């Protein structure tokens, strides 16, 4: 546990510093704000790839969805904790540089930052103080398969990050931006929305139950936990869909271009 926590504590801030340094050398014409924001997105993408890879390994290793075990199901959670703390700081740093460029850095208080990012901060807090104890202690030795499934939800993050990088670089008019938008919607839908029916189906398939029977055969708190997890995903997906409609609305796209 402690080596993994220490590794994550060094890895994510260190990777951010390395990305910032490399961008300063390779793209000296970019502003410091651009380098900070792009470095933040790169670190998020790396974490997402690691989480997704861990999730796939766990899923493939668990022959039984309830009792199947893999060491990554617990170990990667310890590695994830420092990332969540780092990411909160990175979000604040990005907001501060954005506010500085708009000559309003003095108005960026902790309260205003929390207000603007309340959903994402709540998401991080829930992971740290609810999901981590559940994943590491309260579930006992059961459910590694489902932990692996949750890890794969990060697959959409690199596409979301790339979209924000392209916006930062004012590349919304490019074909890459539109293709990435489609991939963002597809991966978000599959890995953050349809993931939950898949977990129910996987359990039902093993137990000889239909998908509709599963919610009535598992503990009530499992349904409640899944509802809390999927609710913000549905909200974020609705925002992505609205953005995609604006993107592919020809008059609007021409106006934005």
PATIBA-777703 format. One record per residue (C-alpha): residue number from 1; residue in one letter; x negated, y negated, z. Coordinates in nm, 4 decimals, always signed. Each point is the difference from the previous one (the first is absolute). Example, Ala and Ser with C-alpha at 12.3 -4.5 7.8 and 13.67 -1.06 7.14 Angstrom:
! PATIBA-777703
(1, "a", (-1.2300, +0.4500, +0.7800)),
(2, "s", (-0.1370, -0.3440, -0.0660)),
//
This chain:
! PATIBA-777703
(1, "x", (+0.0000, +0.0000, +0.0000)),
(2, "x", (-0.2547, -0.2630, +0.1100)),
(3, "x", (-0.2381, +0.0521, -0.2966)),
(4, "x", (+0.2947, -0.0301, -0.2394)),
(5, "x", (+0.1259, -0.3162, +0.1701)),
(6, "x", (-0.3498, -0.1454, -0.0083)),
(7, "x", (-0.0372, +0.0967, -0.3642)),
(8, "x", (+0.3224, -0.1762, -0.0954)),
(9, "x", (-0.0946, -0.3050, +0.2067)),
(10, "x", (-0.3244, -0.0333, -0.1957)),
(11, "x", (+0.1256, +0.1171, -0.3388)),
(12, "x", (+0.2883, -0.2366, -0.0771)),
(13, "x", (-0.1504, -0.3335, +0.1136)),
(14, "x", (-0.3323, +0.1117, -0.1500)),
(15, "x", (+0.1651, +0.0800, -0.3330)),
(16, "x", (+0.1731, -0.3389, +0.0053)),
(17, "x", (-0.3323, -0.1750, +0.0607)),
(18, "x", (-0.1665, +0.2035, -0.2758)),
(19, "x", (+0.2770, -0.0816, -0.2493)),
(20, "x", (-0.0194, -0.3713, +0.0844)),
(21, "x", (-0.3766, +0.0000, -0.0447)),
(22, "x", (+0.0198, +0.1915, -0.3297)),
(23, "x", (+0.2681, -0.2326, -0.1414)),
(24, "x", (-0.2062, -0.3028, +0.1006)),
(25, "x", (-0.2913, +0.1429, -0.2011)),
(26, "x", (+0.2002, +0.1259, -0.2997)),
(27, "x", (+0.2618, -0.2754, -0.0233)),
(28, "x", (-0.1567, -0.3212, +0.1358)),
(29, "x", (+0.2625, -0.2058, -0.1864)),
(30, "x", (+0.2776, +0.1386, +0.2185)),
(31, "x", (+0.1072, -0.1987, +0.3034)),
(32, "x", (-0.0637, +0.1307, +0.3491)),
(33, "x", (+0.3765, +0.0471, +0.0366)),
(34, "x", (+0.0087, +0.2204, -0.3101)),
(35, "x", (-0.2864, +0.2131, +0.1299)),
(36, "x", (+0.1584, +0.0438, +0.3432)),
(37, "x", (+0.3401, +0.0958, -0.1374)),
(38, "x", (-0.1375, +0.2359, -0.2639)),
(39, "x", (-0.2325, +0.1629, +0.2541)),
(40, "x", (+0.2989, +0.0557, +0.2270)),
(41, "x", (+0.1886, +0.1701, -0.2834)),
(42, "x", (-0.2983, +0.2190, -0.0853)),
(43, "x", (-0.0299, +0.1193, +0.3597)),
(44, "x", (+0.3741, +0.0742, +0.0113)),
(45, "x", (-0.0304, +0.2007, -0.3207)),
(46, "x", (-0.2931, +0.2022, +0.1321)),
(47, "x", (+0.1937, +0.0809, +0.3173)),
(48, "x", (+0.2996, +0.1010, -0.2101)),
(49, "x", (-0.2094, +0.2371, -0.2122)),
(50, "x", (-0.1501, +0.1583, +0.3126)),
(51, "x", (+0.3417, +0.0382, +0.1638)),
(52, "x", (+0.1604, +0.1431, -0.3137)),
(53, "x", (-0.2857, +0.2434, -0.0513)),
(54, "x", (+0.0232, +0.1114, +0.3625)),
(55, "x", (+0.3752, +0.0441, -0.0333)),
(56, "x", (-0.0319, +0.2148, -0.3111)),
(57, "x", (-0.2613, +0.2205, +0.1673)),
(58, "x", (+0.2226, +0.0430, +0.3058)),
(59, "x", (+0.3125, +0.0796, -0.2050)),
(60, "x", (-0.1814, +0.2569, -0.2120)),
(61, "x", (-0.1513, +0.1646, +0.3089)),
(62, "x", (+0.3231, +0.0435, +0.1958)),
(63, "x", (+0.1812, +0.3144, -0.1093)),
(64, "x", (+0.2549, -0.0564, +0.2753)),
(65, "x", (+0.1500, -0.3500, +0.0124)),
(66, "x", (+0.0536, +0.0188, +0.3754)),
(67, "x", (-0.2910, +0.1978, +0.1434)),
(68, "x", (-0.2633, -0.0450, -0.2752)),
(69, "x", (-0.3145, -0.1727, +0.1272)),
(70, "x", (-0.2811, -0.2090, -0.1478)),
(71, "x", (-0.2541, -0.2031, +0.1977)),
(72, "x", (+0.0431, -0.3085, -0.2223)),
(73, "x", (+0.3571, -0.0465, +0.1237)),
(74, "x", (-0.1378, -0.1164, +0.3334)),
(75, "x", (-0.3456, -0.1220, -0.0915)),
(76, "x", (+0.1047, -0.2430, -0.2731)),
(77, "x", (+0.2445, -0.1687, +0.2379)),
(78, "x", (-0.2959, -0.0979, +0.2200)),
(79, "x", (-0.1722, -0.1387, -0.3095)),
(80, "x", (+0.3176, -0.1924, -0.0889)),
(81, "x", (+0.0319, -0.1825, +0.3333)),
(82, "x", (-0.2960, -0.2381, -0.0609)),
(83, "x", (+0.1311, -0.0687, -0.3503)),
(84, "x", (+0.3370, -0.1145, +0.1326)),
(85, "x", (-0.1697, -0.2398, +0.2421)),
(86, "x", (-0.2399, -0.1228, -0.2701)),
(87, "x", (+0.2886, -0.0480, -0.2461)),
(88, "x", (+0.1869, -0.2290, +0.2402)),
(89, "x", (-0.3116, -0.2165, +0.0244)),
(90, "x", (-0.0480, +0.0131, -0.3789)),
(91, "x", (+0.3579, -0.1201, -0.0547)),
(92, "x", (-0.0613, -0.2914, +0.2347)),
(93, "x", (-0.3277, -0.0811, -0.1766)),
(94, "x", (+0.1713, -0.0038, -0.3401)),
(95, "x", (+0.2754, -0.2255, +0.1333)),
(96, "x", (-0.2580, -0.2351, +0.1500)),
(97, "x", (-0.1936, -0.0378, -0.3261)),
(98, "x", (+0.3211, -0.0467, -0.1946)),
(99, "x", (+0.1103, -0.2685, +0.2459)),
(100, "x", (-0.3417, -0.1662, -0.0167)),
(101, "x", (+0.0216, -0.0257, -0.3775)),
(102, "x", (+0.3360, -0.1711, +0.0432)),
(103, "x", (-0.1387, -0.2383, +0.2671)),
(104, "x", (+0.2228, +0.1444, +0.2694)),
(105, "x", (-0.2400, +0.2239, +0.1917)),
(106, "x", (+0.0710, -0.2055, +0.3125)),
(107, "x", (+0.3621, +0.1150, -0.0121)),
(108, "x", (-0.0818, +0.3721, -0.0094)),
(109, "x", (+0.0694, +0.1035, +0.3568)),
(110, "x", (+0.0262, +0.3543, +0.1280)),
(111, "x", (+0.3752, -0.0472, +0.0317)),
(112, "x", (+0.0393, -0.1177, -0.3610)),
(113, "x", (-0.2177, +0.2870, -0.1229)),
(114, "x", (+0.2078, +0.2558, +0.1903)),
(115, "x", (+0.3213, -0.1587, -0.1270)),
(116, "x", (-0.1051, +0.0157, -0.3660)),
(117, "x", (-0.1315, +0.3549, +0.0279)),
(118, "x", (+0.2388, +0.1383, +0.2589)),
(119, "x", (+0.1074, +0.3062, -0.1986)),
(120, "x", (-0.3548, +0.1074, -0.0846)),
(121, "x", (-0.1253, -0.0700, +0.3533)),
(122, "x", (+0.2927, +0.1974, +0.1417)),
(123, "x", (-0.0899, +0.2823, -0.2382)),
(124, "x", (-0.3578, +0.0042, +0.1337)),
(125, "x", (+0.1092, -0.0233, +0.3638)),
(126, "x", (+0.2440, +0.2899, -0.0427)),
(127, "x", (-0.2742, +0.2117, -0.1551)),
(128, "x", (-0.2455, -0.0785, +0.2797)),
(129, "x", (+0.2320, +0.0287, +0.2988)),
(130, "x", (+0.2653, +0.2475, -0.1171)),
(131, "x", (-0.1206, +0.2165, -0.2881)),
(132, "x", (-0.3540, +0.0483, +0.1321)),
(133, "x", (+0.1157, +0.1399, +0.3383)),
(134, "x", (+0.2565, +0.2177, -0.1792)),
(135, "x", (-0.2547, +0.1294, -0.2517)),
(136, "x", (-0.2741, +0.0596, +0.2551)),
(137, "x", (+0.1809, +0.1156, +0.3154)),
(138, "x", (+0.3759, +0.0215, +0.0060)),
(139, "x", (+0.0457, +0.2394, -0.2939)),
(140, "x", (-0.2309, +0.2577, +0.1552)),
(141, "x", (-0.1470, +0.2399, -0.2549)),
(142, "x", (+0.2885, -0.0281, -0.2455)),
(143, "x", (+0.0607, -0.1959, -0.3169)),
(144, "x", (-0.3420, -0.0506, -0.1623)),
(145, "x", (+0.1728, +0.0456, -0.3373)),
(146, "x", (+0.2267, -0.2993, +0.0650)),
(147, "x", (-0.2909, -0.2144, +0.1201)),
(148, "x", (-0.1701, +0.0791, -0.3297)),
(149, "x", (+0.3131, -0.1066, -0.1866)),
(150, "x", (+0.0013, -0.3336, +0.1817)),
(151, "x", (-0.3652, -0.0533, -0.0953)),
(152, "x", (+0.0857, +0.0368, -0.3702)),
(153, "x", (+0.2359, -0.2981, +0.0273)),
(154, "x", (-0.3123, -0.2127, -0.0426)),
(155, "x", (-0.0287, +0.1003, -0.3677)),
(156, "x", (+0.1884, -0.3127, -0.1073)),
(157, "x", (-0.2348, -0.2363, +0.1852)),
(158, "x", (-0.2771, -0.0244, -0.2658)),
(159, "x", (+0.2593, -0.1003, -0.2599)),
(160, "x", (+0.1575, -0.2566, +0.2332)),
(161, "x", (-0.3475, -0.1358, +0.0755)),
(162, "x", (-0.0963, -0.0191, -0.3675)),
(163, "x", (+0.3175, -0.1938, -0.0738)),
(164, "x", (-0.0834, -0.2552, +0.2678)),
(165, "x", (-0.3582, -0.0282, -0.1251)),
(166, "x", (+0.1260, -0.0689, -0.3528)),
(167, "x", (+0.2342, -0.2662, +0.1364)),
(168, "x", (-0.2894, -0.1523, +0.1927)),
(169, "x", (-0.2003, -0.0134, -0.3247)),
(170, "x", (+0.3035, -0.1358, -0.1914)),
(171, "x", (+0.0251, +0.3043, -0.2263)),
(172, "x", (+0.3762, +0.0500, +0.0217)),
(173, "x", (+0.0349, -0.0341, -0.3781)),
(174, "x", (-0.2219, +0.3000, -0.0788)),
(175, "x", (+0.1074, +0.3472, -0.1065)),
(176, "x", (-0.1986, +0.1426, +0.2920)),
(177, "x", (+0.2211, -0.1915, +0.2424)),
(178, "x", (+0.3185, +0.1383, -0.1559)),
(179, "x", (-0.1279, +0.3583, -0.0169)),
(180, "x", (-0.1166, -0.0266, +0.3592)),
(181, "x", (+0.3454, -0.1267, +0.0963)),
(182, "x", (+0.1607, +0.3122, -0.1445)),
(183, "x", (-0.2510, +0.2241, +0.1798)),
(184, "x", (+0.0607, -0.1896, +0.3231)),
(185, "x", (+0.3741, +0.0636, -0.0194)),
(186, "x", (-0.0471, +0.3659, -0.0936)),
(187, "x", (-0.2498, +0.0818, +0.2756)),
(188, "x", (+0.1911, -0.2000, +0.2598)),
(189, "x", (+0.3250, +0.1779, -0.0860)),
(190, "x", (-0.1572, +0.3460, +0.0020)),
(191, "x", (-0.2337, -0.0340, +0.2991)),
(192, "x", (+0.1910, -0.2336, +0.2297)),
(193, "x", (+0.3668, +0.0682, -0.0771)),
(194, "x", (+0.0363, +0.3474, -0.1513)),
(195, "x", (-0.2661, +0.1270, +0.2402)),
(196, "x", (+0.2610, +0.0290, +0.2745)),
(197, "x", (+0.2458, +0.2200, -0.1942)),
(198, "x", (-0.3018, +0.2068, -0.1038)),
(199, "x", (-0.0936, +0.0625, +0.3646)),
(200, "x", (+0.3589, +0.0997, +0.0802)),
(201, "x", (+0.0090, +0.2260, -0.3075)),
(202, "x", (-0.3337, +0.1628, +0.0934)),
(203, "x", (+0.1281, +0.0857, +0.3461)),
(204, "x", (+0.3310, +0.1240, -0.1365)),
(205, "x", (-0.1676, +0.2149, -0.2665)),
(206, "x", (-0.2087, +0.1757, +0.2638)),
(207, "x", (+0.2928, +0.0460, +0.2365)),
(208, "x", (+0.2488, +0.1052, -0.2673)),
(209, "x", (+0.2083, -0.3167, +0.0359)),
(210, "x", (+0.1410, -0.2373, -0.2575)),
(211, "x", (-0.1208, -0.3605, -0.0016)),
(212, "x", (+0.3323, -0.1174, +0.1445)),
(213, "x", (-0.0186, +0.2482, +0.2881)),
(214, "x", (-0.3449, -0.1053, +0.1166)),
(215, "x", (+0.0958, -0.3244, +0.1837)),
(216, "x", (+0.2393, +0.2021, +0.2176)),
(217, "x", (-0.2553, +0.2704, +0.0817)),
(218, "x", (-0.2915, -0.2159, +0.1149)),
(219, "x", (-0.0279, -0.2060, +0.3220)),
(220, "x", (+0.1972, -0.3240, -0.0079)),
(221, "x", (-0.3061, -0.2126, +0.0766)),
(222, "x", (-0.1637, +0.1277, -0.3220)),
(223, "x", (+0.2856, -0.1473, -0.2023)),
(224, "x", (-0.0209, -0.3259, +0.1932)),
(225, "x", (-0.3773, -0.0226, -0.0493)),
(226, "x", (+0.0329, +0.0636, -0.3723)),
(227, "x", (+0.2730, -0.2634, -0.0263)),
(228, "x", (-0.2262, -0.2578, +0.1666)),
(229, "x", (-0.2856, +0.0963, -0.2316)),
(230, "x", (+0.1958, -0.0134, -0.3234)),
(231, "x", (+0.1947, -0.3194, +0.0741)),
(232, "x", (-0.2876, -0.2459, -0.0615)),
(233, "x", (-0.1089, +0.2037, -0.3022)),
(234, "x", (+0.3438, -0.0469, -0.1589)),
(235, "x", (-0.0172, -0.3724, +0.0731)),
(236, "x", (-0.3477, -0.0343, -0.1541)),
(237, "x", (+0.1072, +0.2074, -0.2994)),
(238, "x", (+0.2953, -0.2335, -0.0575)),
(239, "x", (-0.2422, -0.2945, -0.0022)),
(240, "x", (-0.2204, +0.1802, -0.2532)),
(241, "x", (+0.3017, +0.0693, -0.2205)),
(242, "x", (+0.1035, -0.3660, +0.0054)),
(243, "x", (-0.3516, -0.1010, -0.0928)),
(244, "x", (-0.0048, +0.2553, -0.2821)),
(245, "x", (+0.3303, -0.1322, -0.1369)),
(246, "x", (-0.1465, -0.3504, -0.0115)),
(247, "x", (-0.3166, +0.1321, -0.1622)),
(248, "x", (+0.1802, +0.1790, -0.2825)),
(249, "x", (+0.2617, -0.2699, -0.0488)),
(250, "x", (-0.1295, -0.1455, -0.3268)),
(251, "x", (+0.1076, -0.3645, +0.0465)),
(252, "x", (-0.1349, -0.0041, +0.3527)),
(253, "x", (-0.3207, +0.1723, -0.1056)),
(254, "x", (-0.0544, -0.2623, -0.2702)),
(255, "x", (+0.0692, -0.2747, +0.2480)),
(256, "x", (-0.2473, +0.1497, +0.2485)),
(257, "x", (-0.2593, +0.0398, -0.2747)),
//
